[in-house]
């Protein structure tokens, strides 16, 4: 009986799901196992003199970025969904565009503009005005992160607010609640899950960054990991710093869930939607003006400055090497995206039906990667692949006695594996959401007619969740082309992408030369963001017609 039950549950989908989960969790466990070994002098020096500074700076950075991103993202979403004004429809999707500009690119642009010889400083001096704001500091890093990451909060809160029924506000008003109580006791609690989820994404992206903190010399953990890895050449110290950063990430996630407790908020999307109010008086100019100011700071100023730099440097930058950089970037992104979407689809399909404790644990493991900063994943994957090569070295020698000891390490396969580990959660969540919308009745009908899981997947599931697959692919593709820490550490020798080339130019103080590769990243991301929003609008119209 047990053998039949096991045979019923074991299939291609379950095997791939389990193997995927193991491949994701093993590198992370290697990090934890490595810290059991005694530390060397470098680690003892870091622990006694530098570690507390890294912890304090990291907490200050993510705390300030979280507060300001949550505030700006929530208020912008509230204005767009609750009020009617000229240009509202255009702003509602344009407020997402700062995500197309990687934080490190915005940092390089603003640092150059606000330098003594920069565009902004020269313009102020022509007006006989001077400024003493040093953007290459903690406060400057906070500004850069907030202006480029607040769209995470904005998108989630806007989606939650647009689904609220007018009945909530009307019932509160009938019970005598004023506008103040309506906002804080009805509106805010209902969007709290979206607000916290968006803010948590902002925190994770901030912890993942290396380009901004390295260029601004902000001593946080991602800076410390690279410093131990590159300058000190101590892998053990980098691993221990990675382990401490993992603990901080888990504490942040645990704290959010602890504060949430057992509270649950359910949005009833049925019923009359809330009618937007027309802005009157001075608010017609102040509120839209504030939104356009955010667009100016987060998107248009970096974009126009890069266009100006590109006009000065395109003749020297646009060459055959740039073509190879673009091909490298696109080929890596396409490969990683296809693998992630395929595995995420299998995982989402495996999760359907009966929810067992094993399935829940496996899916939590596979979604772990996005919560871990890229520098930590890079170290974990590097240690994992070095261990694999050492174990397989006798096998390598059977084919070639003079083979190198490290065959898989420092190859594109290692880099793609790291991308899969980090971005699997993004693809899985988007595809799972698509599965939830279509339900299970069509899939069950296919099984009852004798079709296999694989046949049902391609003939039934994929056409039904096509929109979710496209959305997942676009989001993963954008994240891969923007990813910097993973690519810097794990790319093969003399193999660069657009992101690493931008970082190299900036490190060599060739800031104007960063423009062309930066604009290529921004162009690809902007077009894909537009395609993503357009795809979602088509999906909404399809579901409305079907209902």
HUPE-V904793 format. One record per residue. RES is the residue in one letter. SS is DSSP state (helix for helix, strand for strand, loop for the rest). NEAR is the number of other C-alpha atoms within 10 Angstrom. D_FIRST is the distance of its C-alpha to the first C-alpha in Angstrom with 1 decimal. Layout:
((RES | SS | NEAR | D_FIRST) (RES | SS | NEAR | D_FIRST))
This chain:
((X | loop | 6 | 0.0) (X | helix | 7 | 3.8) (X | helix | 7 | 5.4) (X | helix | 9 | 5.2) (X | helix | 9 | 6.2) (X | helix | 10 | 8.6) (X | helix | 10 | 9.9) (X | helix | 9 | 10.6) (X | helix | 12 | 12.7) (X | loop | 11 | 14.3) (X | loop | 13 | 17.3) (X | helix | 12 | 21.0) (X | helix | 19 | 21.9) (X | helix | 17 | 19.5) (X | helix | 13 | 20.6) (X | helix | 15 | 24.2) (X | helix | 24 | 24.0) (X | helix | 18 | 22.7) (X | helix | 10 | 25.3) (X | helix | 21 | 28.0) (X | helix | 21 | 27.3) (X | helix | 14 | 27.5) (X | helix | 16 | 30.7) (X | helix | 24 | 32.2) (X | helix | 17 | 31.5) (X | helix | 13 | 32.4) (X | helix | 22 | 36.1) (X | helix | 23 | 36.5) (X | helix | 13 | 35.1) (X | helix | 18 | 37.6) (X | helix | 25 | 40.4) (X | helix | 17 | 39.3) (X | helix | 12 | 38.9) (X | helix | 16 | 42.3) (X | loop | 17 | 44.1) (X | loop | 9 | 43.1) (X | loop | 10 | 45.6) (X | loop | 9 | 49.2) (X | loop | 15 | 51.4) (X | loop | 11 | 54.5) (X | helix | 9 | 58.0) (X | helix | 14 | 57.4) (X | helix | 21 | 54.6) (X | helix | 14 | 56.6) (X | helix | 13 | 59.5) (X | helix | 17 | 57.3) (X | helix | 17 | 55.7) (X | helix | 9 | 59.1) (X | helix | 11 | 61.2) (X | helix | 14 | 59.3) (X | helix | 19 | 55.8) (X | helix | 12 | 57.1) (X | helix | 15 | 59.2) (X | helix | 22 | 56.2) (X | helix | 17 | 54.2) (X | helix | 13 | 57.1) (X | helix | 16 | 57.9) (X | helix | 20 | 54.3) (X | helix | 16 | 54.0) (X | helix | 15 | 57.4) (X | helix | 21 | 56.6) (X | helix | 20 | 53.3) (X | helix | 14 | 54.7) (X | helix | 18 | 57.7) (X | helix | 26 | 55.9) (X | helix | 26 | 53.2) (X | helix | 14 | 55.9) (X | helix | 18 | 58.2) (X | helix | 29 | 55.4) (X | helix | 26 | 53.9) (X | helix | 17 | 57.3) (X | helix | 19 | 58.5) (X | helix | 27 | 55.2) (X | helix | 26 | 54.9) (X | helix | 18 | 58.6) (X | helix | 26 | 58.7) (X | helix | 24 | 55.6) (X | helix | 17 | 57.2) (X | helix | 20 | 60.5) (X | helix | 25 | 58.9) (X | helix | 23 | 56.7) (X | helix | 16 | 59.2) (X | strand | 16 | 62.5) (X | strand | 18 | 64.2) (X | loop | 18 | 66.7) (X | loop | 12 | 68.1) (X | loop | 11 | 65.7) (X | helix | 16 | 62.7) (X | helix | 12 | 60.5) (X | helix | 9 | 61.5) (X | helix | 17 | 60.9) (X | helix | 18 | 57.5) (X | helix | 16 | 56.0) (X | helix | 18 | 58.6) (X | loop | 23 | 57.7) (X | loop | 24 | 54.5) (X | helix | 21 | 56.6) (X | helix | 28 | 57.2) (X | helix | 23 | 53.6) (X | helix | 24 | 54.9) (X | loop | 24 | 57.2) (X | loop | 26 | 55.4) (X | helix | 25 | 56.7) (X | helix | 27 | 58.2) (X | helix | 29 | 60.2) (X | helix | 24 | 61.6) (X | helix | 26 | 62.5) (X | helix | 27 | 64.5) (X | helix | 22 | 66.3) (X | helix | 21 | 67.3) (X | helix | 19 | 68.3) (X | helix | 19 | 70.6) (X | helix | 20 | 72.1) (X | loop | 19 | 72.9) (X | loop | 16 | 74.3) (X | loop | 15 | 78.1) (X | loop | 11 | 78.5) (X | loop | 14 | 75.7) (X | helix | 14 | 76.2) (X | helix | 15 | 75.9) (X | helix | 19 | 78.1) (X | helix | 17 | 80.8) (X | helix | 14 | 80.8) (X | helix | 12 | 81.3) (X | helix | 12 | 84.1) (X | helix | 9 | 85.9) (X | loop | 9 | 86.0) (X | loop | 8 | 87.2) (X | loop | 10 | 83.9) (X | loop | 13 | 81.9) (X | loop | 11 | 78.4) (X | loop | 8 | 77.0) (X | loop | 11 | 73.3) (X | loop | 13 | 71.3) (X | loop | 20 | 68.1) (X | loop | 21 | 66.9) (X | loop | 16 | 65.8) (X | helix | 20 | 63.0) (X | helix | 15 | 64.4) (X | helix | 20 | 64.6) (X | helix | 23 | 61.0) (X | helix | 22 | 60.0) (X | helix | 19 | 62.1) (X | helix | 24 | 60.5) (X | helix | 29 | 57.0) (X | helix | 25 | 57.7) (X | helix | 25 | 59.5) (X | helix | 28 | 56.7) (X | helix | 30 | 53.6) (X | helix | 30 | 54.4) (X | helix | 30 | 53.0) (X | helix | 24 | 49.5) (X | helix | 29 | 50.4) (X | helix | 29 | 52.5) (X | helix | 21 | 49.8) (X | helix | 21 | 47.2) (X | helix | 30 | 49.7) (X | helix | 25 | 51.3) (X | helix | 14 | 48.0) (X | helix | 21 | 47.4) (X | helix | 23 | 50.9) (X | helix | 16 | 50.9) (X | loop | 19 | 48.0) (X | loop | 22 | 49.6) (X | strand | 18 | 50.8) (X | helix | 15 | 54.4) (X | helix | 15 | 53.4) (X | helix | 16 | 52.6) (X | helix | 18 | 56.2) (X | helix | 14 | 57.8) (X | helix | 13 | 56.1) (X | helix | 17 | 57.2) (X | helix | 14 | 60.7) (X | helix | 9 | 60.8) (X | loop | 9 | 59.9) (X | loop | 11 | 62.9) (X | loop | 16 | 61.3) (X | loop | 11 | 63.7) (X | helix | 12 | 62.9) (X | helix | 9 | 62.4) (X | helix | 14 | 59.8) (X | helix | 18 | 58.1) (X | helix | 15 | 57.6) (X | helix | 11 | 56.4) (X | helix | 13 | 54.4) (X | helix | 16 | 53.0) (X | helix | 17 | 53.2) (X | helix | 16 | 52.4) (X | helix | 14 | 49.4) (X | helix | 21 | 47.8) (X | helix | 22 | 48.2) (X | helix | 16 | 47.4) (X | helix | 19 | 43.9) (X | helix | 22 | 45.4) (X | helix | 25 | 48.3) (X | helix | 19 | 46.3) (X | helix | 16 | 43.9) (X | helix | 25 | 46.9) (X | helix | 29 | 48.7) (X | helix | 21 | 45.7) (X | helix | 18 | 45.6) (X | helix | 25 | 49.3) (X | helix | 24 | 48.8) (X | helix | 20 | 46.2) (X | helix | 20 | 48.4) (X | helix | 25 | 51.3) (X | helix | 25 | 49.5) (X | helix | 23 | 48.5) (X | loop | 24 | 52.1) (X | loop | 28 | 54.1) (X | helix | 25 | 56.9) (X | helix | 25 | 58.7) (X | helix | 24 | 58.5) (X | helix | 20 | 59.6) (X | helix | 19 | 62.6) (X | helix | 19 | 63.6) (X | loop | 14 | 63.1) (X | loop | 23 | 60.9) (X | loop | 21 | 59.3) (X | loop | 25 | 55.8) (X | helix | 29 | 52.5) (X | helix | 28 | 52.1) (X | helix | 21 | 55.7) (X | helix | 25 | 55.1) (X | helix | 24 | 52.0) (X | helix | 24 | 54.0) (X | helix | 17 | 57.1) (X | helix | 20 | 55.2) (X | helix | 18 | 53.6) (X | helix | 13 | 56.7) (X | helix | 10 | 59.8) (X | loop | 12 | 58.7) (X | loop | 13 | 56.3) (X | loop | 17 | 54.0) (X | helix | 17 | 50.3) (X | helix | 21 | 49.4) (X | helix | 26 | 51.5) (X | helix | 26 | 50.0) (X | helix | 26 | 46.5) (X | helix | 22 | 47.5) (X | helix | 26 | 49.2) (X | helix | 29 | 46.1) (X | helix | 22 | 44.0) (X | helix | 18 | 46.6) (X | helix | 24 | 46.5) (X | helix | 20 | 42.7) (X | helix | 13 | 43.2) (X | helix | 17 | 45.8) (X | helix | 18 | 43.6) (X | helix | 14 | 40.7) (X | helix | 12 | 43.3) (X | helix | 16 | 44.7) (X | helix | 14 | 41.3) (X | helix | 12 | 40.4) (X | helix | 12 | 43.8) (X | helix | 14 | 43.4) (X | helix | 13 | 40.1) (X | helix | 10 | 41.6) (X | helix | 9 | 44.7) (X | helix | 13 | 42.6) (X | loop | 9 | 40.7) (X | loop | 7 | 38.7) (X | loop | 8 | 41.2) (X | loop | 10 | 40.0) (X | loop | 10 | 42.3) (X | loop | 9 | 41.4) (X | loop | 13 | 43.7) (X | loop | 11 | 44.2) (X | loop | 13 | 45.4) (X | loop | 11 | 46.4) (X | loop | 11 | 49.9) (X | loop | 11 | 53.3) (X | strand | 14 | 53.4) (X | loop | 18 | 56.1) (X | loop | 12 | 59.4) (X | loop | 13 | 61.0) (X | strand | 12 | 64.4) (X | strand | 12 | 67.3) (X | loop | 18 | 68.8) (X | loop | 10 | 72.4) (X | loop | 7 | 75.3) (X | loop | 8 | 75.0) (X | helix | 12 | 71.2) (X | helix | 15 | 71.3) (X | helix | 13 | 72.4) (X | helix | 12 | 70.9) (X | helix | 18 | 67.2) (X | helix | 21 | 67.0) (X | helix | 12 | 69.2) (X | helix | 12 | 66.9) (X | helix | 21 | 64.0) (X | helix | 17 | 66.1) (X | helix | 13 | 67.2) (X | helix | 18 | 63.6) (X | helix | 20 | 63.2) (X | helix | 16 | 66.4) (X | helix | 18 | 65.4) (X | helix | 29 | 61.7) (X | helix | 23 | 62.2) (X | helix | 16 | 65.7) (X | helix | 16 | 67.7) (X | helix | 23 | 65.3) (X | helix | 22 | 65.1) (X | helix | 12 | 68.8) (X | helix | 18 | 69.6) (X | helix | 24 | 67.2) (X | helix | 18 | 68.9) (X | helix | 13 | 72.2) (X | helix | 18 | 71.1) (X | helix | 22 | 69.6) (X | helix | 13 | 73.0) (X | helix | 14 | 74.6) (X | helix | 16 | 72.1) (X | helix | 16 | 70.3) (X | helix | 9 | 72.7) (X | helix | 9 | 71.6) (X | helix | 16 | 67.9) (X | loop | 13 | 67.1) (X | loop | 10 | 66.8) (X | helix | 9 | 64.4) (X | helix | 11 | 62.7) (X | helix | 17 | 61.9) (X | helix | 12 | 60.3) (X | helix | 15 | 58.1) (X | helix | 19 | 57.2) (X | helix | 20 | 56.2) (X | helix | 14 | 54.2) (X | helix | 16 | 52.4) (X | helix | 20 | 51.6) (X | helix | 18 | 50.4) (X | helix | 13 | 48.3) (X | helix | 20 | 46.6) (X | helix | 21 | 46.0) (X | helix | 16 | 44.7) (X | helix | 14 | 42.3) (X | helix | 25 | 40.9) (X | helix | 27 | 40.7) (X | helix | 15 | 38.8) (X | helix | 16 | 36.2) (X | helix | 28 | 35.8) (X | helix | 24 | 35.5) (X | helix | 13 | 32.9) (X | helix | 20 | 30.7) (X | helix | 28 | 31.4) (X | helix | 26 | 30.4) (X | helix | 20 | 27.0) (X | helix | 25 | 26.6) (X | helix | 22 | 27.7) (X | helix | 19 | 25.4) (X | helix | 23 | 22.4) (X | loop | 19 | 23.5) (X | loop | 15 | 23.5) (X | loop | 9 | 21.1) (X | loop | 8 | 19.1) (X | loop | 10 | 21.1) (X | loop | 10 | 19.0) (X | helix | 8 | 20.9) (X | helix | 10 | 19.9) (X | helix | 18 | 21.4) (X | helix | 11 | 24.5) (X | helix | 11 | 25.0) (X | helix | 20 | 24.7) (X | helix | 20 | 27.2) (X | helix | 13 | 29.6) (X | helix | 17 | 29.7) (X | helix | 26 | 30.4) (X | loop | 23 | 33.1) (X | loop | 19 | 34.7) (X | helix | 24 | 37.1) (X | helix | 21 | 39.6) (X | helix | 21 | 40.2) (X | loop | 24 | 41.3) (X | loop | 25 | 44.9) (X | helix | 29 | 45.4) (X | helix | 30 | 47.3) (X | helix | 29 | 44.5) (X | helix | 26 | 42.0) (X | helix | 25 | 44.5) (X | helix | 26 | 44.8) (X | helix | 23 | 41.1) (X | helix | 27 | 40.5) (X | helix | 22 | 43.5) (X | helix | 19 | 42.2) (X | helix | 20 | 38.7) (X | helix | 19 | 40.2) (X | helix | 17 | 42.6) (X | helix | 15 | 39.9) (X | helix | 15 | 37.9) (X | helix | 18 | 41.2) (X | helix | 14 | 41.9) (X | helix | 12 | 38.5) (X | helix | 15 | 38.8) (X | helix | 17 | 42.5) (X | helix | 13 | 41.9) (X | helix | 12 | 40.1) (X | helix | 18 | 43.0) (X | helix | 13 | 45.5) (X | helix | 10 | 43.8) (X | helix | 9 | 45.0) (X | loop | 10 | 48.2) (X | loop | 11 | 49.8) (X | loop | 9 | 52.1) (X | loop | 12 | 49.4) (X | loop | 11 | 49.6) (X | loop | 16 | 47.3) (X | loop | 17 | 46.3) (X | loop | 16 | 45.0) (X | loop | 15 | 42.7) (X | loop | 22 | 44.6) (X | loop | 17 | 47.4) (X | loop | 16 | 46.1) (X | helix | 16 | 45.4) (X | helix | 16 | 41.7) (X | helix | 20 | 41.9) (X | helix | 24 | 43.8) (X | helix | 23 | 41.4) (X | helix | 16 | 38.5) (X | helix | 26 | 40.4) (X | helix | 29 | 41.1) (X | helix | 28 | 37.4) (X | helix | 28 | 36.6) (X | helix | 26 | 39.4) (X | helix | 25 | 39.2) (X | helix | 27 | 35.5) (X | helix | 24 | 35.6) (X | helix | 20 | 38.4) (X | helix | 29 | 36.7) (X | helix | 26 | 33.4) (X | helix | 17 | 35.1) (X | helix | 23 | 37.2) (X | helix | 27 | 34.3) (X | helix | 21 | 32.1) (X | helix | 13 | 35.1) (X | helix | 21 | 35.4) (X | helix | 20 | 31.8) (X | helix | 12 | 32.4) (X | helix | 12 | 35.4) (X | helix | 13 | 33.8) (X | loop | 12 | 30.7) (X | loop | 13 | 27.4) (X | helix | 9 | 28.3) (X | helix | 14 | 29.5) (X | helix | 18 | 26.5) (X | helix | 13 | 24.1) (X | helix | 13 | 26.4) (X | helix | 18 | 26.2) (X | helix | 14 | 22.4) (X | helix | 10 | 22.6) (X | loop | 8 | 25.1) (X | loop | 10 | 22.8) (X | loop | 15 | 24.3) (X | loop | 11 | 22.5) (X | helix | 18 | 22.7) (X | helix | 13 | 25.6) (X | helix | 13 | 27.5) (X | helix | 18 | 27.1) (X | helix | 18 | 28.4) (X | helix | 11 | 31.5) (X | helix | 14 | 32.3) (X | helix | 15 | 31.5) (X | helix | 22 | 31.1) (X | helix | 15 | 33.9) (X | helix | 11 | 36.6) (X | helix | 18 | 35.7) (X | loop | 21 | 35.8) (X | helix | 14 | 38.6) (X | helix | 19 | 40.9) (X | helix | 24 | 38.6) (X | helix | 22 | 38.1) (X | helix | 19 | 41.9) (X | helix | 23 | 42.5) (X | helix | 26 | 40.0) (X | helix | 24 | 41.5) (X | helix | 19 | 45.0) (X | helix | 19 | 44.3) (X | helix | 25 | 42.6) (X | helix | 25 | 45.4) (X | helix | 21 | 48.1) (X | helix | 20 | 46.6) (X | helix | 24 | 46.3) (X | helix | 25 | 49.9) (X | helix | 26 | 51.1) (X | loop | 20 | 49.1) (X | loop | 25 | 51.5) (X | helix | 22 | 50.2) (X | helix | 24 | 47.1) (X | helix | 25 | 49.3) (X | helix | 22 | 52.2) (X | helix | 18 | 50.2) (X | helix | 23 | 47.7) (X | loop | 20 | 49.8) (X | loop | 16 | 50.9) (X | loop | 8 | 54.5) (X | loop | 5 | 57.1) (X | loop | 16 | 54.4) (X | loop | 21 | 55.4) (X | loop | 25 | 54.3) (X | helix | 28 | 56.4) (X | helix | 28 | 55.3) (X | helix | 22 | 56.1) (X | helix | 20 | 59.4) (X | helix | 25 | 60.4) (X | helix | 26 | 59.6) (X | helix | 16 | 61.6) (X | helix | 17 | 64.6) (X | helix | 21 | 64.5) (X | helix | 14 | 64.3) (X | loop | 8 | 67.4) (X | loop | 13 | 69.2) (X | loop | 13 | 69.3) (X | helix | 20 | 68.3) (X | helix | 22 | 69.9) (X | helix | 21 | 68.0) (X | helix | 26 | 64.7) (X | helix | 29 | 65.6) (X | helix | 22 | 64.5) (X | helix | 25 | 61.0) (X | helix | 25 | 60.5) (X | helix | 20 | 61.6) (X | helix | 14 | 59.2) (X | helix | 23 | 56.3) (X | helix | 24 | 57.7) (X | helix | 14 | 58.2) (X | helix | 15 | 54.7) (X | helix | 25 | 53.2) (X | helix | 20 | 55.6) (X | helix | 13 | 54.8) (X | helix | 19 | 51.1) (X | helix | 22 | 51.5) (X | helix | 14 | 53.6) (X | helix | 15 | 51.0) (X | helix | 19 | 48.3) (X | helix | 14 | 50.3) (X | helix | 12 | 51.3) (X | helix | 15 | 47.7) (X | helix | 15 | 46.7) (X | helix | 11 | 49.7) (X | helix | 13 | 48.5) (X | helix | 15 | 45.0) (X | helix | 11 | 46.6) (X | helix | 11 | 48.8) (X | helix | 11 | 45.9) (X | helix | 10 | 43.9) (X | helix | 9 | 47.1) (X | helix | 8 | 47.8) (X | helix | 7 | 44.2) (X | loop | 6 | 44.4))
